[in-house]
């Protein structure tokens, strides 16, 4: 009987260990950059310097300076907003997010590379698109967007500090960085005397032609 209880205890311990390992990614992980450039990772947000919250899917959410509850929600359910210029629904969606005080990352879809990337990542060809964690909403329907943000736990009224600034939108596909083109070599001031002038490529006007 004691051997059975011992085995059951070991099994329960193993199951608990597996549960903790499985649940591990749910904890927020913070990337901290020290003044000397040294990078460390911790599960507690530092109080003396900004930090970036790293999601297990690789998404980086800037949560420094946010109230604790909003920081927690933004870490668990980061909001990504896909938009384009000259898109009236996108403008309305942006106003809604900013009016409610939702911290979000905005990705613009303008080029053919952006469109292909959106199709590959999200499987859609319509804008705007909102991602709340892993949930996707295509097209702007305020009631639907409000419902998903409510379900994620975002406050119904803005809780952003007065000093908060929304990060600028960035292209979905980063533009290609081209190497600088060297300046053309300058012609020497003195033209060699042994160089004959190039013959004129303009044909002579026909007889009787006048300008």
C-alpha positions as CSV (number, residue, x, y, z in Angstrom):
1,X,0.0,0.0,0.0
2,X,2.8,2.4,0.9
3,X,4.6,1.6,-2.4
4,X,1.3,2.5,-4.2
5,X,1.0,5.8,-2.4
6,X,4.7,6.5,-3.1
7,X,4.1,5.8,-6.8
8,X,1.0,8.0,-6.8
9,X,2.9,10.8,-5.2
10,X,5.7,10.6,-7.7
11,X,3.2,10.6,-10.5
12,X,1.4,13.6,-9.1
13,X,4.7,15.4,-8.8
14,X,5.6,14.6,-12.4
15,X,2.3,15.8,-13.6
16,X,2.6,19.0,-11.6
17,X,6.1,19.5,-13.1
18,X,4.8,19.0,-16.6
19,X,2.0,21.5,-15.8
20,X,4.4,24.1,-14.7
21,X,6.6,23.6,-17.7
22,X,3.6,23.8,-20.0
23,X,2.2,26.9,-18.2
24,X,5.6,28.6,-18.2
25,X,5.2,30.6,-21.4
26,X,2.1,32.3,-20.0
27,X,4.3,34.3,-17.7
28,X,5.6,37.6,-19.0
29,X,9.3,37.8,-19.9
30,X,10.9,41.2,-19.8
31,X,14.0,42.2,-21.8
32,X,16.0,44.8,-19.9
33,X,18.9,46.8,-21.5
34,X,21.3,48.3,-18.9
35,X,23.0,51.6,-19.5
36,X,26.2,49.8,-20.5
37,X,24.3,47.9,-23.2
38,X,24.1,44.6,-21.2
39,X,20.9,42.7,-21.9
40,X,19.2,40.6,-19.3
41,X,15.8,38.8,-19.1
42,X,13.6,38.7,-16.0
43,X,10.0,37.8,-15.1
44,X,9.5,41.0,-13.2
45,X,9.3,44.5,-14.8
46,X,12.1,46.7,-13.6
47,X,11.0,49.9,-11.9
48,X,14.0,52.0,-12.8
49,X,14.2,51.6,-16.6
50,X,12.0,50.8,-19.6
51,X,11.6,47.2,-20.6
52,X,10.1,45.4,-23.6
53,X,7.7,42.4,-22.9
54,X,8.6,39.4,-25.1
55,X,5.8,37.1,-26.2
56,X,6.4,33.5,-26.9
57,X,5.4,34.1,-30.5
58,X,8.2,36.6,-30.9
59,X,6.0,39.7,-30.8
60,X,7.5,42.6,-28.9
61,X,5.0,44.7,-27.0
62,X,6.1,48.0,-25.5
63,X,4.5,48.1,-22.0
64,X,6.9,50.4,-20.1
65,X,5.1,53.1,-18.2
66,X,1.6,51.5,-18.5
67,X,-0.5,50.8,-15.4
68,X,0.0,47.3,-14.0
69,X,-3.4,45.9,-15.1
70,X,-3.1,47.4,-18.6
71,X,0.5,46.1,-18.8
72,X,-0.7,42.6,-17.9
73,X,-3.4,42.6,-20.6
74,X,-1.2,44.0,-23.3
75,X,1.4,41.4,-22.5
76,X,-1.1,38.5,-22.7
77,X,-3.2,39.8,-25.6
78,X,-1.1,42.2,-27.7
79,X,-3.1,44.2,-30.3
80,X,-1.8,44.5,-33.9
81,X,-3.6,46.8,-36.3
82,X,-3.1,46.4,-40.1
83,X,-4.1,49.5,-42.1
84,X,-3.5,51.4,-45.3
85,X,-3.6,55.0,-46.4
86,X,-6.8,56.3,-48.1
87,X,-8.8,53.7,-46.1
88,X,-11.8,55.3,-44.5
89,X,-12.6,52.2,-42.3
90,X,-9.0,52.1,-41.2
91,X,-9.3,55.7,-40.0
92,X,-12.4,54.9,-38.0
93,X,-10.8,51.9,-36.5
94,X,-7.7,53.9,-35.5
95,X,-9.9,56.5,-33.8
96,X,-11.7,53.9,-31.9
97,X,-8.5,52.3,-30.6
98,X,-7.0,55.6,-29.6
99,X,-10.2,56.8,-28.1
100,X,-10.4,53.8,-25.9
101,X,-6.7,54.0,-25.0
102,X,-5.6,50.7,-26.5
103,X,-1.9,50.3,-26.8
104,X,-1.3,48.7,-30.2
105,X,1.2,48.1,-33.0
106,X,0.2,49.4,-36.4
107,X,1.5,47.8,-39.6
108,X,0.8,49.6,-42.9
109,X,0.0,47.7,-46.1
110,X,1.0,49.8,-49.1
111,X,3.3,47.9,-51.4
112,X,2.9,44.7,-53.3
113,X,5.3,43.1,-50.8
114,X,3.1,44.2,-48.0
115,X,0.0,42.7,-49.6
116,X,1.7,39.4,-50.2
117,X,3.0,39.3,-46.6
118,X,-0.5,40.1,-45.3
119,X,-1.9,37.3,-47.4
120,X,0.8,34.9,-46.1
121,X,0.5,35.9,-42.5
122,X,-3.2,36.4,-42.1
123,X,-4.7,34.8,-45.1
124,X,-6.8,37.9,-46.0
125,X,-7.0,40.4,-48.7
126,X,-9.1,43.1,-46.9
127,X,-8.3,45.9,-44.6
128,X,-8.5,46.8,-41.8
129,X,-7.4,43.8,-39.8
130,X,-7.2,43.6,-36.0
131,X,-5.4,40.9,-34.0
132,X,-6.1,40.6,-30.3
133,X,-3.7,38.0,-29.2
134,X,-4.3,35.2,-31.7
135,X,-7.9,36.3,-32.5
136,X,-8.4,37.9,-35.9
137,X,-11.1,40.4,-37.0
138,X,-11.3,41.4,-40.6
139,X,-13.1,44.6,-41.5
140,X,-14.1,47.3,-39.0
141,X,-17.2,46.5,-37.1
142,X,-17.1,48.5,-33.9
143,X,-19.3,46.2,-31.9
144,X,-17.2,43.2,-32.8
145,X,-13.9,44.9,-32.0
146,X,-15.3,46.2,-28.7
147,X,-16.5,42.7,-27.8
148,X,-13.1,41.2,-28.4
149,X,-11.2,43.9,-26.5
150,X,-13.7,43.5,-23.6
151,X,-13.2,39.8,-23.6
152,X,-9.4,40.2,-23.5
153,X,-9.7,42.4,-20.4
154,X,-8.8,45.8,-21.8
155,X,-10.4,48.7,-19.8
156,X,-13.5,50.2,-21.4
157,X,-12.1,53.7,-20.8
158,X,-8.6,54.9,-21.5
159,X,-6.1,54.1,-18.7
160,X,-3.1,55.4,-20.5
161,X,-0.9,57.9,-18.7
162,X,-0.8,61.4,-20.0
163,X,2.8,61.0,-21.1
164,X,2.1,57.9,-23.3
165,X,2.8,58.3,-27.0
166,X,1.5,55.8,-29.6
167,X,4.4,54.3,-31.5
168,X,4.4,55.4,-35.2
169,X,3.1,52.9,-37.8
170,X,5.7,50.9,-39.7
171,X,5.5,49.1,-43.0
172,X,4.5,45.4,-42.8
173,X,7.6,44.6,-44.9
174,X,10.6,46.7,-44.0
175,X,11.8,48.6,-47.1
176,X,15.0,47.3,-48.6
177,X,18.1,49.2,-47.5
178,X,20.2,50.0,-50.5
179,X,24.0,50.7,-50.3
180,X,24.8,54.3,-50.9
181,X,25.7,55.1,-54.5
182,X,29.2,56.7,-54.8
183,X,29.3,60.1,-56.2
184,X,30.4,60.3,-59.8
185,X,34.0,61.1,-60.4
186,X,34.4,64.8,-61.0
187,X,35.9,65.8,-64.3
188,X,39.3,67.4,-64.1
189,X,39.2,71.2,-64.6
190,X,41.8,71.1,-67.3
191,X,40.7,69.4,-70.5
192,X,43.6,67.6,-72.2
193,X,44.5,69.4,-75.4
194,X,45.0,66.2,-77.3
195,X,41.4,65.2,-77.0
196,X,39.4,66.1,-80.1
197,X,35.8,67.3,-79.8
198,X,33.2,64.6,-80.5
199,X,31.5,65.0,-83.9
200,X,28.1,66.4,-83.8
201,X,25.3,63.8,-83.9
202,X,22.8,66.3,-85.2
203,X,22.4,66.0,-89.0
204,X,22.8,69.1,-91.1
205,X,19.6,70.8,-92.0
206,X,18.3,70.1,-95.6
207,X,18.9,72.8,-98.2
208,X,16.4,75.7,-97.8
209,X,15.5,74.8,-94.2
210,X,15.2,77.8,-91.9
211,X,14.9,78.1,-88.1
